[in-house]
């Protein structure tokens, strides 16, 4: 059994997609980041970074004590390797998937997250911040658009790289950046969205989603004053 600590936000949804695709038994443990649950001591013992998601695998390969994993890239690789799916074993193909996975982890997610923050959540408009991160979001979407030339998925076959990118592309409107100039990204998005496991993953905890832009409590817990 796998414990999945998550919340309906892009980083949590990456792992939600993978566990649904793998069809492995898991238990959802909601961590309400809008109410500050990610900062509680009991959760920080699982994820010292105080973010979502995290997993505890009670049946690790080879047996032994449960394995705890935090950070989405590490979780996706851990589960894909354990189940031997969605991450190739051949050297070049594996390297390609890992490159695009960490492209998302290090670029697409953080930049779209900052674009969303300055576009929707900042207490006052900061034109430089909005322009800076929207421009970088568009640059990264152009990279993805070019990569998808002649491909249905980022690395040929559907992989954890696609799963990592999907929830962030899904919220593009919240960054103020449209997909009109990225037809290949749009086609890729539709292809991934039609997968039944992706639909189930997006439905997890849907009823508990909070519009952070309308909640002062959520803003305090997600963007605490320094």
VOBA-998719 format. One record per residue (C-alpha): residue number from 1; residue in one letter; x, y, z. Coordinates in steps of 0.05 Angstrom, whole numbers. Last residue first. Example, Ala and Ser with C-alpha at 12.3 -4.5 7.8 and 13.67 -1.06 7.14 Angstrom:
 num residu   east  north     up
   2      S    273    -21    143
   1      A    246    -90    156
This chain:
 num residu   east  north     up
 226      X    176    747    117
 225      X    102    745    103
 224      X     74    675     89
 223      X     57    661     16
 222      X     20    594     17
 221      X     -9    599     87
 220      X    -23    674     85
 219      X    -51    669     14
 218      X    -97    612     34
 217      X   -124    651     93
 216      X   -136    713     49
 215      X   -178    671      2
 214      X   -203    698    -65
 213      X   -140    692   -106
 212      X   -127    624    -75
 211      X   -187    593   -109
 210      X   -194    532    -65
 209      X   -199    460    -89
 208      X   -233    413    -40
 207      X   -285    385    -88
 206      X   -230    365   -137
 205      X   -198    321    -84
 204      X   -181    270   -138
 203      X   -218    287   -202
 202      X   -155    305   -240
 201      X   -126    236   -225
 200      X   -188    202   -251
 199      X   -186    241   -316
 198      X   -112    226   -324
 197      X   -125    152   -314
 196      X   -179    154   -369
 195      X   -130    184   -420
 194      X   -166    239   -458
 193      X   -126    293   -424
 192      X    -61    265   -453
 191      X    -84    270   -525
 190      X   -116    338   -514
 189      X    -53    367   -483
 188      X    -10    339   -540
 187      X    -55    373   -591
 186      X    -51    439   -553
 185      X     24    434   -547
 184      X     28    421   -622
 183      X    -16    481   -636
 182      X     27    530   -594
 181      X      9    600   -617
 180      X    -61    596   -587
 179      X    -36    567   -522
 178      X    -51    628   -479
 177      X     -8    660   -426
 176      X    -42    698   -369
 175      X    -12    651   -318
 174      X    -79    625   -295
 173      X    -96    610   -367
 172      X    -38    561   -370
 171      X    -67    518   -314
 170      X    -70    453   -354
 169      X      1    463   -381
 168      X     23    456   -309
 167      X    -18    393   -296
 166      X      9    361   -361
 165      X     83    372   -354
 164      X     99    319   -302
 163      X     55    266   -334
 162      X     88    279   -401
 161      X    157    268   -371
 160      X    131    207   -334
 159      X    123    174   -401
 158      X     79    167   -463
 157      X    122    138   -519
 156      X    160    183   -566
 155      X    197    225   -515
 154      X    154    288   -509
 153      X     91    255   -535
 152      X     55    253   -602
 151      X    119    267   -639
 150      X    135    297   -708
 149      X    147    366   -679
 148      X    133    359   -605
 147      X    202    385   -585
 146      X    190    450   -622
 145      X    125    463   -584
 144      X    159    446   -519
 143      X    214    496   -530
 142      X    162    547   -552
 141      X    125    533   -488
 140      X    189    547   -450
 139      X    198    614   -483
 138      X    125    632   -470
 137      X    134    616   -396
 136      X    197    658   -395
 135      X    160    718   -424
 134      X    103    708   -374
 133      X    154    706   -319
 132      X    190    770   -334
 131      X    128    808   -358
 130      X     89    795   -294
 129      X    149    809   -250
 128      X    165    875   -285
 127      X     93    897   -285
 126      X     86    888   -209
 125      X     11    891   -196
 124      X     -7    894   -121
 123      X    -21    841    -70
 122      X     11    789   -117
 121      X    -37    730   -127
 120      X    -62    730   -199
 119      X    -10    751   -251
 118      X     50    754   -204
 117      X     35    686   -175
 116      X     14    653   -240
 115      X     78    675   -274
 114      X    117    650   -215
 113      X     85    581   -219
 112      X     93    580   -294
 111      X    167    592   -284
 110      X    174    541   -229
 109      X    136    487   -266
 108      X    167    496   -335
 107      X    239    503   -312
 106      X    271    458   -260
 105      X    218    405   -252
 104      X    195    409   -325
 103      X    265    406   -354
 102      X    277    352   -301
 101      X    225    307   -333
 100      X    250    325   -403
  99      X    321    304   -387
  98      X    297    242   -350
  97      X    257    219   -410
  96      X    316    228   -456
  95      X    364    193   -409
  94      X    318    133   -406
  93      X    313    129   -482
  92      X    389    133   -489
  91      X    405     81   -436
  90      X    350     29   -449
  89      X    310     21   -385
  88      X    251     63   -407
  87      X    210    102   -355
  86      X    134     97   -362
  85      X    132     27   -331
  84      X    180    -16   -291
  83      X    135    -15   -228
  82      X    192      2   -181
  81      X    228     45   -232
  80      X    165     85   -249
  79      X    150     93   -174
  78      X    218    119   -156
  77      X    226    162   -218
  76      X    159    196   -206
  75      X    173    206   -132
  74      X    243    236   -145
  73      X    216    285   -196
  72      X    158    304   -151
  71      X    199    320    -89
  70      X    189    275    -28
  69      X    201    200    -17
  68      X    189    157     44
  67      X    206     83     42
  66      X    173     35     91
  65      X    219    -14    127
  64      X    241    -78     95
  63      X    218   -113     32
  62      X    260   -122    -31
  61      X    219    -72    -70
  60      X    182    -27    -22
  59      X    115    -47      8
  58      X     96      9     56
  57      X    114     63      6
  56      X    106    131     39
  55      X     94    186    -11
  54      X    102    261    -14
  53      X     67    317    -52
  52      X     65    372    -31
  51      X    110    422      5
  50      X    140    429     74
  49      X    212    418     52
  48      X    223    366    107
  47      X    170    321     75
  46      X    152    262    119
  45      X    176    291    185
  44      X    150    358    160
  43      X     81    326    159
  42      X     80    312    233
  41      X    109    380    248
  40      X     54    418    213
  39      X     76    466    158
  38      X     42    429    100
  37      X    -24    433    138
  36      X    -25    509    129
  35      X    -98    520    113
  34      X    -89    530     38
  33      X    -38    473     37
  32      X    -92    424     57
  31      X    -52    360     59
  30      X   -101    306     38
  29      X    -80    234     52
  28      X    -98    192     -9
  27      X    -89    117      0
  26      X    -57     75    -54
  25      X    -65      9    -89
  24      X    -30      7   -156
  23      X    -65     22   -222
  22      X      0     46   -254
  21      X    -36    101   -292
  20      X    -73    122   -230
  19      X     -9    124   -189
  18      X     24    165   -245
  17      X    -32    215   -252
  16      X    -36    228   -177
  15      X     39    239   -178
  14      X     34    297   -227
  13      X    -29    321   -193
  12      X      7    338   -129
  11      X     53    385   -165
  10      X     -3    416   -204
   9      X    -50    430   -145
   8      X   -107    389   -118
   7      X    -72    368    -53
   6      X    -26    309    -37
   5      X      2    260     13
   4      X      0    193    -22
   3      X      6    132     23
   2      X     23     70    -17
   1      X      0      0      0
